[in-house]
Amino acid sequence: MSQDDRVTLAEHGKTEYVIVVAEDAPEPEVYAAEELKAFLEESTGAEFPLVRDDEPPAAREIMVGNSRHTKTLALGSVPQDLGA
């Protein structure tokens, strides 16, 4: 992996990222987003805001599950048959 391929999620206890989950996300996706938030904060010392997809898109997002924000990326849909 080259330097250009790396993503810095947080530096010096600060982050520019938010975690996005759909406003009507099922409980497993909400739980996953909350767990991701907790682990990222514990490991980096930075606070990662957890926002719903009814907020305007941020410049840097970590998206959990399908949401209005993922649909704007034209990546296709996330497979629905992965299960809970």
MARBA-3410 file (N, C-alpha, C, O; in Angstrom, 1 decimal):
84
0.8,-1.2,0.0,0.0,0.0,0.0,0.9,1.2,0.0,1.8,1.4,0.8 ~ 0.6,2.1,-0.9,1.4,3.4,-1.0,0.8,4.4,0.0,-0.3,4.3,0.4 ~ 1.6,5.4,0.2,1.2,6.6,1.0,-0.1,7.1,0.5,-1.0,7.6,1.2 ~ -0.3,7.2,-0.9,-1.5,7.8,-1.5,-2.7,7.0,-1.3,-3.8,7.5,-1.4 ~ -2.6,5.7,-0.9,-3.7,4.8,-0.7,-4.2,4.8,0.7,-5.3,4.2,1.0
-3.5,5.5,1.6,-3.9,5.5,3.0,-5.0,6.5,3.3,-5.1,7.6,2.7 ~ -5.8,6.2,4.3,-6.9,7.1,4.7,-6.6,7.3,6.2,-6.5,6.4,7.0 ~ -6.5,8.6,6.6,-6.3,9.0,8.0,-7.6,9.4,8.5,-8.2,10.4,8.1 ~ -8.2,8.6,9.4,-9.5,8.8,10.0,-9.4,9.9,11.1,-10.4,10.6,11.3 ~ -8.3,9.9,11.8,-8.2,10.9,12.9,-6.7,11.1,13.1,-5.8,10.3,12.9
-6.4,12.3,13.6,-5.0,12.7,13.9,-5.0,13.7,15.0,-5.8,14.7,15.0 ~ -4.2,13.4,16.0,-4.0,14.3,17.2,-5.4,14.5,17.9,-5.7,15.6,18.4 ~ -6.2,13.4,18.0,-7.4,13.5,18.7,-8.5,14.2,18.0,-9.5,14.6,18.6 ~ -8.4,14.4,16.7,-9.4,15.1,15.9,-9.7,14.4,14.6,-8.9,13.7,14.1 ~ -11.0,14.5,14.2,-11.4,13.9,12.9,-12.2,14.8,12.1,-12.9,15.7,12.7
-12.2,14.6,10.8,-13.1,15.4,9.9,-14.3,14.5,9.5,-15.1,14.9,8.7 ~ -14.3,13.2,10.0,-15.3,12.3,9.6,-16.5,12.3,10.5,-16.5,12.5,11.7 ~ -17.7,11.9,9.9,-18.9,11.6,10.6,-19.3,10.2,10.2,-19.0,9.8,9.1 ~ -20.1,9.6,11.1,-20.6,8.3,10.8,-22.1,8.5,10.4,-22.8,9.1,11.2 ~ -22.5,8.0,9.3,-23.9,8.2,8.8,-24.7,6.9,8.8,-24.2,5.8,8.4
-25.9,6.9,9.3,-26.8,5.8,9.3,-28.2,6.4,8.9,-28.5,7.5,9.2 ~ -28.9,5.5,8.2,-30.2,6.0,7.7,-31.2,6.4,8.8,-31.1,5.8,9.9 ~ -32.0,7.3,8.6,-33.0,7.8,9.6,-33.9,6.6,10.0,-34.3,6.5,11.2 ~ -34.2,5.7,9.1,-35.1,4.6,9.4,-34.3,3.3,9.4,-34.8,2.2,9.1 ~ -33.0,3.3,9.8,-32.2,2.2,9.7,-32.7,1.1,10.7,-33.2,1.4,11.8
-32.6,-0.2,10.3,-32.9,-1.2,11.3,-32.0,-1.3,12.4,-30.8,-0.8,12.3 ~ -32.4,-1.8,13.5,-31.7,-1.8,14.8,-30.2,-2.4,14.6,-29.3,-1.8,15.2 ~ -30.0,-3.5,13.8,-28.6,-4.0,13.7,-27.7,-2.9,13.1,-26.5,-2.9,13.4 ~ -28.2,-2.1,12.1,-27.4,-1.1,11.5,-27.1,0.0,12.5,-25.9,0.5,12.5 ~ -28.1,0.4,13.3,-27.8,1.4,14.3,-26.8,0.9,15.3,-25.9,1.7,15.7
-27.0,-0.3,15.7,-26.0,-0.9,16.7,-24.6,-0.9,16.1,-23.7,-0.6,16.8 ~ -24.5,-1.3,14.9,-23.2,-1.4,14.2,-22.6,0.0,14.2,-21.4,0.2,14.4 ~ -23.3,1.0,13.8,-22.8,2.4,13.8,-22.4,2.9,15.2,-21.3,3.5,15.3 ~ -23.2,2.5,16.2,-22.8,2.9,17.6,-21.5,2.2,18.0,-20.7,2.8,18.7 ~ -21.4,0.9,17.7,-20.2,0.2,18.0,-19.0,0.7,17.3,-17.9,0.9,17.9
-19.1,1.0,16.0,-18.0,1.6,15.2,-17.6,2.9,15.8,-16.4,3.2,16.0 ~ -18.5,3.8,16.2,-18.3,5.1,16.9,-17.4,4.8,18.1,-16.4,5.5,18.3 ~ -17.9,3.9,19.0,-17.2,3.7,20.2,-15.8,3.2,20.0,-14.9,3.6,20.7 ~ -15.6,2.2,19.1,-14.3,1.7,18.9,-13.3,2.7,18.2,-12.2,2.8,18.6 ~ -13.8,3.5,17.3,-13.0,4.5,16.7,-12.6,5.6,17.7,-11.4,6.0,17.7
-13.5,6.0,18.6,-13.2,7.0,19.6,-12.2,6.4,20.6,-11.3,7.2,21.0 ~ -12.4,5.2,21.0,-11.5,4.6,21.9,-10.1,4.5,21.4,-9.1,4.7,22.0 ~ -10.0,4.1,20.1,-8.7,3.9,19.5,-8.0,5.2,19.0,-6.8,5.2,18.9 ~ -8.7,6.2,18.7,-8.1,7.4,18.2,-8.1,8.6,19.2,-7.4,9.6,19.0 ~ -9.0,8.6,20.1,-9.2,9.7,21.0,-10.0,10.9,20.4,-10.2,11.9,21.0
-10.5,10.7,19.2,-11.3,11.7,18.5,-12.8,11.4,18.6,-13.1,10.2,18.8 ~ -13.6,12.4,18.6,-15.1,12.2,18.7,-15.6,12.1,17.2,-15.5,13.0,16.4 ~ -16.2,11.0,16.9,-16.8,10.8,15.6,-18.4,11.0,15.7,-19.0,10.1,16.3 ~ -18.9,12.1,15.3,-20.3,12.3,15.4,-21.1,11.2,14.6,-20.7,10.8,13.5 ~ -22.2,10.8,15.2,-23.1,9.9,14.5,-24.3,10.7,14.1,-25.0,11.3,14.9
-24.5,10.7,12.7,-25.6,11.5,12.2,-26.5,10.6,11.3,-26.1,9.6,10.9 ~ -27.8,11.1,11.2,-28.7,10.4,10.3,-28.7,11.0,8.9,-28.1,12.1,8.7 ~ -29.2,10.2,8.0,-29.1,10.6,6.6,-30.0,11.8,6.2,-30.0,12.2,5.0 ~ -30.8,12.3,7.1,-31.6,13.5,6.8,-30.8,14.7,7.0,-31.3,15.8,6.7 ~ -29.5,14.6,7.5,-28.6,15.7,7.6,-28.0,15.9,6.2,-27.9,14.9,5.4
-27.5,17.1,5.8,-26.8,17.3,4.5,-25.5,16.4,4.6,-24.9,16.3,5.6 ~ -25.1,16.0,3.4,-23.9,15.2,3.3,-22.7,16.0,3.8,-22.6,17.2,3.6 ~ -21.8,15.3,4.5,-20.6,16.0,5.0,-19.5,15.7,4.0,-19.6,14.8,3.1 ~ -18.4,16.4,4.1,-17.2,16.2,3.2,-16.6,14.8,3.3,-16.1,14.2,2.4 ~ -16.6,14.3,4.6,-16.0,13.0,4.8,-17.0,12.2,5.7,-17.3,12.6,6.8
-17.4,11.1,5.1,-18.4,10.2,5.8,-18.0,8.8,5.8,-17.4,8.3,4.9 ~ -18.3,8.1,6.9,-18.3,6.7,7.0,-19.7,6.2,7.1,-20.4,6.5,8.0 ~ -20.2,5.6,6.0,-21.6,5.2,5.9,-21.8,3.8,6.3,-21.1,2.9,5.9 ~ -22.8,3.6,7.2,-23.2,2.3,7.7,-24.5,1.9,7.1,-25.5,2.5,7.4 ~ -24.6,0.9,6.2,-25.8,0.5,5.6,-26.3,1.4,4.5,-25.6,2.4,4.1
-27.4,1.0,3.9,-28.0,1.9,2.8,-28.6,3.1,3.5,-29.2,3.1,4.5 ~ -28.4,4.2,2.8,-29.0,5.5,3.2,-29.2,6.4,2.0,-28.8,6.1,0.9 ~ -29.7,7.6,2.2,-29.8,8.6,1.2,-28.5,8.9,0.7,-28.3,9.2,-0.5 ~ -27.5,8.9,1.6,-26.1,9.3,1.2,-25.5,8.3,0.3,-24.8,8.6,-0.6 ~ -25.7,7.0,0.6,-25.1,5.9,-0.2,-25.7,6.0,-1.6,-25.0,5.7,-2.6
-27.0,6.3,-1.7,-27.6,6.3,-3.0,-27.1,7.4,-3.9,-27.1,7.2,-5.2 ~ -26.5,8.5,-3.4,-26.0,9.5,-4.2,-24.6,9.1,-4.8,-24.1,9.8,-5.7 ~ -24.0,8.1,-4.3,-22.7,7.6,-4.8,-22.8,6.8,-6.1,-21.8,6.6,-6.7 ~ -24.0,6.3,-6.5,-24.2,5.5,-7.7,-23.3,4.3,-7.7,-22.7,3.9,-8.7 ~ -23.1,3.7,-6.5,-22.3,2.4,-6.4,-23.2,1.2,-6.6,-22.6,0.1,-6.6
-24.4,1.4,-6.8,-25.3,0.2,-6.8,-25.8,0.0,-5.4,-25.4,0.7,-4.5 ~ -26.7,-1.0,-5.2,-27.2,-1.2,-3.9,-26.3,-2.1,-3.1,-25.6,-3.0,-3.7 ~ -26.4,-2.0,-1.8,-25.7,-2.9,-0.9,-26.6,-4.1,-0.8,-27.8,-4.1,-0.7 ~ -26.0,-5.3,-1.0,-26.8,-6.6,-1.0,-27.7,-6.7,0.3,-27.2,-6.5,1.4 ~ -28.9,-6.9,0.0,-29.9,-7.0,1.1,-30.0,-8.4,1.7,-30.5,-8.5,2.8
-29.4,-9.4,1.1,-29.5,-10.7,1.6,-28.3,-11.1,2.5,-28.0,-12.3,2.7 ~ -27.6,-10.1,3.0,-26.5,-10.4,3.9,-27.0,-10.9,5.3,-26.3,-11.5,6.0 ~ -28.2,-10.5,5.6,-28.8,-10.9,6.9,-28.4,-9.9,8.0,-27.6,-9.0,7.8 ~ -29.0,-10.1,9.1,-28.7,-9.2,10.3,-27.3,-9.4,10.7,-26.9,-8.7,11.7
END
